[in-house]
Amino acid sequence: MSILEYLSAAEYYIAANPANIEPGHFCWIVSPHIDPIPRILYVERDNPKEHERVRFSLREANSSNDLSLTERVLPVKNLSPRSNEELLTQKAKRRRGIVLATNLDVDSDLVKILKQRGKKHLHQPHFFVVPCYSTQIGEYGTGFPPEMTQRIQCLLYKQYFYCPEYLKLRRELKETIARFDRIQVIIGDSPHAISGVGASLSEAAFAVFRAMVLFCLTGQEEAELGELRELLRETYLSASSPQTLLIKS
């Protein structure tokens, strides 16, 4: 038994307006690869008299002087890091994601004031999005291996949520794993940063998704979720070999 016997693939999704991104909706985002140690792109002028020609070095931010209050020698055009700031670089990939939340408190009477004071970034649209990662196809493919995917289907990990293929949007929504340990904040609503896919988790699927997020972040498990996870865990372990008994929730 897995979550697919609690919610069939047909019950997982519903159609959604891609132009109106709401909680539970799938979207495309730019998802960065998270390095254990941030990588700094240190840029300086190639010639002291020129603003546009630069040279740079790429390294880990593992020096005690990184991000410290030191004065930079000369500013570089189009780049304006302050004395306690650095430029970071990381790999990124276009991924599907599931919107967790969109509504934040906004004081309408402060919007104009913040804009006048150059602080409009304090009141911008925000999306909290959980990125989705692919499952392994073939014996040596990338993505979550089938042994792990099977356990995720049974809700054995608090940080993962299983998403089956959506046949109506097969190209956009293949089988994926949503990772709560990679939650992103998308600022603004530019289509270059976030765009709708045209599908959403169903009300029932989003209820489980939301309960799993809260469980992952707070350790507090709703009673209904706990009962479902215990049922799936028991059926998984009873059908598995003794080696799998080492798995812990």
PAMI-568624 format. One record per residue: x, y, z of N, C-alpha, C in turn; residue in one letter; residue number from 1. Coordinates in steps of 0.2 Angstrom, whole numbers, plus 5000, padded with zeros to 4 digits. Example, Ala and Ser with C-alpha at 12.3 -4.5 7.8 and 13.67 -1.06 7.14 Angstrom:
REM residues 2
   nc1   nc2   nc3  cac1  cac2  cac3   cc1   cc2   cc3  residuo  num
  5066  4972  5039  5062  4978  5039  5066  4984  5039        A    1
  5064  4989  5035  5068  4995  5036  5064  5000  5039        S    2
***
This chain:
REM residues 249
   nc1   nc2   nc3  cac1  cac2  cac3   cc1   cc2   cc3  residuo  num
  5004  4994  5000  5000  5000  5000  5004  5006  5000        M    1
  5002  5011  4996  5006  5018  4996  5001  5023  4996        S    2
  5003  5029  4995  4998  5035  4995  4994  5035  4989        I    3
  4996  5031  4984  4992  5030  4978  4986  5026  4979        L    4
  4986  5022  4984  4980  5019  4986  4975  5023  4991        E    5
  4978  5028  4994  4974  5033  4997  4971  5038  4993        Y    6
  4975  5040  4988  4974  5045  4983  4976  5042  4976        L    7
  4972  5040  4972  4974  5038  4965  4977  5044  4961        S    8
  4981  5042  4956  4984  5047  4952  4979  5051  4949        A    9
  4973  5049  4947  4967  5053  4945  4965  5058  4950        A   10
  4965  5056  4956  4963  5061  4961  4968  5066  4964        E   11
  4974  5065  4961  4979  5069  4964  4979  5076  4961        Y   12
  4977  5077  4955  4977  5084  4952  4971  5086  4949        Y   13
  4970  5093  4948  4965  5096  4945  4968  5102  4940        I   14
  4964  5104  4935  4966  5109  4931  4966  5116  4935        A   15
  4971  5120  4932  4972  5127  4936  4973  5132  4930        A   16
  4971  5138  4932  4973  5144  4927  4980  5145  4928        N   17
  4984  5144  4923  4992  5146  4923  4993  5153  4924        P   18
  4988  5158  4923  4989  5165  4924  4988  5167  4931        A   19
  4985  5163  4935  4983  5164  4942  4986  5159  4947        N   20
  4992  5161  4949  4996  5156  4953  4994  5156  4960        I   21
  4991  5151  4963  4988  5150  4970  4992  5144  4973        E   22
  4991  5144  4980  4993  5138  4984  4991  5132  4981        P   23
  4995  5127  4980  4994  5120  4977  4995  5120  4970        G   24
  4996  5126  4967  4997  5126  4960  5004  5124  4958        H   25
  5005  5120  4952  5012  5119  4950  5014  5125  4946        F   26
  5021  5126  4946  5024  5132  4942  5031  5130  4940        C   27
  5033  5134  4935  5040  5133  4933  5044  5138  4937        W   28
  5050  5136  4940  5054  5141  4944  5061  5140  4942        I   29
  5066  5144  4943  5073  5143  4943  5075  5141  4950        V   30
  5078  5135  4950  5079  5132  4957  5087  5131  4957        S   31
  5090  5134  4962  5097  5134  4963  5100  5128  4966        P   32
  5106  5125  4964  5109  5120  4968  5112  5123  4974        H   33
  5111  5120  4979  5113  5123  4986  5120  5119  4987        I   34
  5125  5123  4988  5132  5121  4989  5133  5121  4997        D   35
  5136  5116  5000  5137  5116  5007  5141  5122  5009        P   36
  5146  5124  5005  5149  5131  5007  5148  5135  5001        I   37
  5145  5141  5002  5143  5146  4997  5150  5147  4993        P   38
  5149  5149  4986  5154  5150  4982  5154  5158  4980        R   39
  5160  5161  4981  5160  5168  4980  5163  5169  4973        I   40
  5160  5174  4969  5163  5176  4963  5166  5183  4964        L   41
  5173  5183  4965  5176  5190  4967  5178  5193  4960        Y   42
  5175  5199  4959  5176  5203  4953  5180  5209  4955        V   43
  5185  5211  4951  5188  5217  4951  5190  5220  4944        E   44
  5192  5226  4944  5193  5229  4937  5200  5226  4934        R   45
  5199  5225  4928  5205  5222  4924  5210  5228  4923        D   46
  5208  5234  4923  5212  5240  4922  5209  5245  4927        N   47
  5213  5248  4931  5210  5253  4936  5206  5259  4932        P   48
  5208  5260  4926  5205  5266  4922  5199  5264  4918        K   49
  5197  5257  4918  5191  5255  4915  5186  5252  4919        E   50
  5179  5253  4918  5174  5251  4922  5171  5244  4920        H   51
  5172  5243  4913  5168  5237  4910  5172  5231  4910        E   52
  5179  5231  4909  5183  5226  4908  5185  5223  4915        R   53
  5183  5217  4917  5184  5214  4923  5188  5208  4923        V   54
  5191  5206  4929  5194  5199  4930  5190  5196  4936        R   55
  5190  5190  4937  5186  5187  4943  5190  5181  4945        F   56
  5188  5179  4951  5190  5172  4953  5184  5169  4957        S   57
  5184  5162  4956  5178  5159  4959  5181  5154  4965        L   58
  5178  5155  4971  5181  5151  4976  5176  5150  4982        R   59
  5177  5145  4986  5172  5144  4992  5173  5150  4997        E   60
  5168  5152  5000  5168  5157  5005  5170  5154  5012        A   61
  5176  5152  5012  5179  5149  5018  5184  5153  5021        N   62
  5185  5159  5019  5190  5164  5022  5187  5168  5028        S   63
  5190  5169  5033  5188  5174  5038  5187  5181  5036        S   64
  5190  5183  5031  5189  5189  5028  5183  5190  5023        N   65
  5180  5185  5021  5174  5185  5017  5168  5188  5021        D   66
  5164  5192  5017  5158  5195  5020  5160  5200  5026        L   67
  5166  5202  5026  5168  5206  5032  5168  5214  5030        S   68
  5169  5218  5035  5169  5225  5033  5175  5228  5031        L   69
  5177  5226  5025  5183  5228  5021  5181  5233  5016        T   70
  5185  5238  5014  5184  5242  5009  5187  5240  5002        E   71
  5182  5240  4997  5184  5238  4991  5189  5243  4987        R   72
  5193  5241  4983  5198  5246  4980  5194  5251  4975        V   73
  5191  5248  4970  5188  5252  4965  5181  5249  4963        L   74
  5176  5253  4962  5169  5250  4960  5169  5247  4953        P   75
  5165  5242  4952  5164  5240  4945  5158  5241  4942        V   76
  5157  5244  4936  5151  5246  4933  5146  5240  4933        K   77
  5140  5242  4935  5134  5237  4935  5134  5232  4941        N   78
  5140  5233  4945  5140  5229  4951  5142  5233  4957        L   79
  5138  5233  4962  5139  5238  4967  5139  5234  4974        S   80
  5143  5229  4975  5143  5226  4982  5145  5231  4987        P   81
  5142  5231  4993  5145  5235  4998  5151  5232  5002        R   82
  5153  5235  5006  5160  5233  5009  5159  5226  5013        S   83
  5152  5225  5015  5151  5218  5019  5147  5213  5015        N   84
  5147  5214  5008  5144  5210  5003  5148  5207  4998        E   85
  5146  5201  4996  5150  5197  4991  5145  5195  4985        E   86
  5148  5194  4979  5144  5191  4974  5144  5183  4975        L   87
  5139  5180  4975  5138  5172  4975  5137  5169  4968        L   88
  5139  5164  4967  5137  5160  4961  5136  5153  4963        T   89
  5131  5150  4959  5129  5143  4960  5125  5141  4954        Q   90
  5125  5134  4953  5122  5131  4947  5114  5132  4949        K   91
  5110  5132  4943  5103  5132  4944  5100  5128  4938        A   92
  5094  5126  4939  5090  5123  4934  5083  5125  4934        K   93
  5080  5124  4928  5073  5126  4928  5069  5120  4930        R   94
  5065  5120  4936  5061  5115  4939  5054  5116  4940        R   95
  5050  5111  4940  5043  5112  4942  5043  5113  4950        R   96
  5038  5117  4952  5038  5118  4960  5030  5118  4961        G   97
  5029  5117  4968  5022  5117  4970  5022  5123  4975        I   98
  5017  5128  4974  5016  5134  4978  5013  5132  4985        V   99
  5017  5134  4990  5015  5133  4997  5010  5138  4999        L  100
  5013  5145  4998  5009  5150  5001  5011  5156  4996        A  101
  5006  5161  4996  5007  5167  4992  5005  5173  4996        T  102
  5000  5173  5000  4998  5179  5003  5002  5181  5009        N  103
  5005  5187  5009  5008  5190  5015  5005  5197  5016        L  104
  5006  5199  5023  5003  5205  5025  5006  5211  5021        D  105
  5002  5216  5019  5004  5222  5016  5000  5228  5018        V  106
  5004  5233  5021  5001  5239  5023  5000  5244  5017        D  107
  4994  5244  5014  4993  5249  5008  4995  5256  5009        S  108
  4995  5258  5015  4996  5265  5017  5004  5266  5017        D  109
  5008  5261  5017  5015  5262  5018  5018  5261  5011        L  110
  5015  5258  5006  5018  5257  4999  5021  5263  4996        V  111
  5017  5268  4996  5020  5274  4993  5026  5277  4997        K  112
  5026  5277  5004  5031  5279  5008  5037  5275  5007        I  113
  5037  5268  5006  5042  5264  5005  5045  5265  4999        L  114
  5041  5266  4994  5044  5268  4987  5048  5274  4987        K  115
  5045  5279  4990  5049  5286  4990  5055  5285  4994        Q  116
  5056  5281  4999  5062  5280  5003  5067  5275  5000        R  117
  5065  5272  4994  5069  5267  4991  5069  5260  4994        G  118
  5064  5259  4998  5063  5253  5001  5057  5248  4999        K  119
  5055  5249  4993  5049  5245  4991  5050  5238  4991        K  120
  5056  5236  4992  5058  5228  4992  5055  5225  4999        H  121
  5053  5230  5003  5050  5228  5010  5042  5226  5009        L  122
  5039  5228  5003  5033  5226  5001  5032  5223  4994        H  123
  5034  5217  4993  5034  5214  4986  5030  5208  4986        Q  124
  5027  5206  4981  5024  5199  4981  5029  5194  4982        P  125
  5027  5189  4986  5032  5183  4987  5028  5177  4986        H  126
  5031  5172  4984  5029  5165  4983  5033  5160  4987        F  127
  5031  5156  4991  5034  5151  4994  5033  5145  4990        F  128
  5038  5142  4987  5038  5136  4982  5042  5130  4985        V  129
  5039  5124  4984  5043  5118  4985  5045  5115  4979        V  130
  5052  5115  4977  5054  5113  4971  5053  5105  4970        P  131
  5052  5103  4964  5051  5095  4963  5057  5093  4959        C  132
  5059  5087  4961  5065  5083  4958  5063  5077  4955        Y  133
  5066  5075  4949  5064  5069  4945  5066  5063  4949        S  134
  5063  5057  4947  5064  5051  4949  5068  5047  4944        T  135
  5072  5042  4946  5077  5039  4941  5073  5035  4936        Q  136
  5075  5035  4930  5072  5031  4924  5078  5027  4922        I  137
  5077  5021  4922  5082  5016  4920  5087  5014  4926        G  138
  5091  5010  4924  5095  5007  4930  5100  5012  4932        E  139
  5103  5016  4928  5108  5021  4930  5107  5028  4929        Y  140
  5100  5030  4929  5098  5036  4927  5099  5041  4934        G  141
  5098  5047  4933  5099  5052  4938  5092  5052  4942        T  142
  5092  5056  4947  5086  5057  4951  5085  5052  4957        G  143
  5079  5052  4960  5078  5047  4966  5078  5040  4963        F  144
  5082  5036  4966  5081  5029  4964  5075  5025  4966        P  145
  5073  5020  4963  5066  5017  4964  5065  5015  4971        P  146
  5071  5012  4975  5070  5010  4981  5068  5016  4986        E  147
  5071  5021  4985  5069  5027  4989  5062  5030  4987        M  148
  5061  5030  4981  5054  5032  4978  5048  5028  4981        T  149
  5049  5022  4982  5044  5018  4985  5043  5019  4992        Q  150
  5048  5021  4996  5048  5023  5003  5044  5030  5003        R  151
  5046  5034  4999  5043  5041  4999  5035  5040  4998        I  152
  5033  5036  4993  5026  5035  4992  5023  5033  4998        Q  153
  5026  5030  5003  5023  5027  5009  5024  5032  5015        C  154
  5026  5038  5013  5027  5044  5018  5032  5042  5023        L  155
  5037  5039  5022  5042  5037  5027  5047  5042  5029        L  156
  5047  5047  5024  5052  5053  5025  5047  5059  5026        Y  157
  5049  5063  5031  5045  5069  5033  5046  5075  5028        K  158
  5052  5074  5024  5055  5080  5020  5053  5079  5013        Q  159
  5050  5074  5011  5048  5072  5004  5040  5071  5003        Y  160
  5038  5073  4997  5031  5072  4995  5031  5069  4988        F  161
  5027  5064  4987  5027  5060  4981  5022  5063  4976        Y  162
  5024  5064  4970  5019  5067  4964  5020  5062  4958        C  163
  5014  5059  4957  5014  5054  4951  5013  5058  4945        P  164
  5014  5054  4939  5014  5058  4933  5006  5060  4932        E  165
  5005  5066  4929  4999  5068  4927  4998  5067  4920        Y  166
  4994  5062  4918  4993  5060  4911  4990  5066  4906        L  167
  4986  5070  4909  4984  5076  4905  4989  5081  4903        K  168
  4994  5081  4907  5000  5086  4906  5006  5082  4907        L  169
  5007  5076  4903  5012  5072  4904  5019  5075  4903        R  170
  5020  5080  4898  5026  5083  4897  5028  5088  4903        R  171
  5023  5091  4906  5025  5096  4911  5025  5093  4918        E  172
  5021  5087  4919  5021  5084  4926  5022  5077  4925        L  173
  5029  5075  4925  5031  5068  4926  5031  5067  4933        K  174
  5033  5060  4934  5034  5058  4941  5039  5062  4945        E  175
  5038  5065  4950  5043  5069  4954  5042  5068  4961        T  176
  5047  5071  4965  5047  5071  4972  5048  5078  4974        I  177
  5043  5081  4978  5044  5088  4981  5048  5087  4987        A  178
  5053  5092  4987  5057  5092  4993  5056  5098  4997        R  179
  5054  5097  5003  5053  5102  5008  5059  5105  5011        F  180
  5064  5101  5010  5071  5104  5013  5074  5108  5007        D  181
  5071  5110  5002  5073  5115  4997  5068  5120  4996        R  182
  5064  5122  5001  5059  5127  5000  5062  5134  4997        I  183
  5059  5137  4992  5062  5143  4989  5057  5149  4990        Q  184
  5060  5155  4991  5056  5161  4990  5057  5164  4984        V  185
  5051  5165  4980  5052  5169  4974  5049  5176  4975        I  186
  5053  5181  4973  5051  5188  4974  5048  5191  4968        I  187
  5043  5194  4968  5040  5197  4962  5036  5192  4959        G  188
  5033  5194  4953  5029  5189  4949  5031  5189  4942        D  189
  5037  5191  4940  5040  5191  4934  5039  5183  4931        S  190
  5037  5183  4925  5036  5176  4921  5043  5173  4920        P  191
  5048  5177  4921  5055  5174  4920  5057  5171  4926        H  192
  5054  5172  4932  5055  5169  4938  5050  5164  4940        A  193
  5044  5165  4939  5039  5160  4940  5033  5160  4935        I  194
  5031  5154  4933  5026  5154  4928  5021  5148  4929        S  195
  5015  5149  4928  5010  5143  4930  5011  5137  4925        G  196
  5009  5131  4927  5010  5125  4923  5003  5124  4920        V  197
  4997  5125  4924  4991  5124  4922  4988  5118  4925        G  198
  4991  5116  4931  4988  5111  4935  4989  5112  4943        A  199
  4986  5109  4947  4986  5110  4954  4985  5104  4958        S  200
  4988  5103  4964  4986  5097  4968  4978  5098  4969        L  201
  4975  5092  4970  4968  5092  4972  4968  5095  4979        S  202
  4962  5096  4981  4961  5098  4988  4963  5093  4993        E  203
  4962  5087  4992  4964  5081  4996  4971  5080  4996        A  204
  4974  5081  4990  4982  5080  4990  4985  5086  4993        A  205
  4982  5092  4992  4986  5098  4995  4985  5097  5003        F  206
  4980  5095  5005  4979  5094  5013  4985  5090  5015        A  207
  4986  5084  5012  4992  5080  5014  4998  5083  5013        V  208
  4999  5087  5008  5005  5090  5006  5007  5096  5012        F  209
  5001  5099  5013  5002  5105  5018  5004  5102  5025        R  210
  5000  5096  5027  5001  5093  5033  5009  5090  5034        A  211
  5011  5088  5028  5018  5085  5028  5023  5091  5029        M  212
  5022  5097  5026  5026  5103  5027  5026  5105  5034        V  213
  5021  5105  5037  5021  5107  5044  5024  5102  5048        L  214
  5023  5096  5047  5027  5091  5051  5034  5091  5050        F  215
  5036  5092  5044  5043  5093  5042  5047  5099  5046        C  216
  5043  5105  5046  5046  5111  5048  5045  5111  5056        L  217
  5040  5109  5059  5039  5109  5066  5039  5103  5070        T  218
  5039  5097  5067  5039  5091  5071  5032  5089  5074        G  219
  5027  5094  5072  5021  5092  5075  5017  5089  5070        Q  220
  5014  5083  5071  5011  5079  5066  5003  5079  5068        E  221
  4999  5081  5063  4992  5081  5064  4990  5074  5065        E  222
  4984  5073  5068  4982  5066  5070  4980  5062  5064        A  223
  4977  5065  5059  4975  5062  5053  4981  5059  5049        E  224
  4986  5064  5048  4992  5062  5045  4996  5057  5048        L  225
  4996  5057  5055  4999  5052  5059  4996  5045  5058        G  226
  4990  5045  5057  4986  5038  5056  4988  5036  5049        E  227
  4988  5040  5044  4989  5038  5037  4997  5036  5037        L  228
  5001  5039  5040  5008  5037  5039  5009  5031  5043        R  229
  5006  5030  5049  5007  5023  5052  5004  5017  5048        E  230
  4999  5018  5045  4996  5013  5041  5000  5011  5035        L  231
  5003  5017  5032  5007  5015  5026  5014  5012  5028        L  232
  5016  5014  5034  5023  5012  5036  5022  5004  5038        R  233
  5016  5002  5041  5015  4995  5043  5015  4991  5037        E  234
  5011  4993  5032  5010  4989  5026  5017  4989  5022        T  235
  5020  4994  5022  5027  4994  5019  5032  4989  5022        Y  236
  5032  4989  5029  5037  4985  5032  5035  4978  5032        L  237
  5028  4977  5032  5026  4970  5032  5027  4966  5025        S  238
  5028  4971  5020  5029  4968  5013  5036  4968  5011        A  239
  5041  4971  5015  5048  4972  5014  5052  4966  5017        S  240
  5058  4966  5015  5063  4962  5018  5065  4964  5024        S  241
  5069  4960  5028  5071  4963  5035  5076  4968  5035        P  242
  5080  4969  5029  5085  4974  5028  5081  4981  5029        Q  243
  5075  4982  5026  5072  4988  5026  5069  4991  5033        T  244
  5070  4986  5038  5067  4988  5045  5071  4993  5048        L  245
  5077  4995  5045  5081  5000  5048  5079  5007  5047        L  246
  5074  5008  5042  5072  5014  5040  5068  5017  5046        I  247
  5069  5024  5047  5066  5027  5053  5062  5033  5050        K  248
  5056  5035  5053  5052  5040  5051  5055  5047  5053        S  249
***
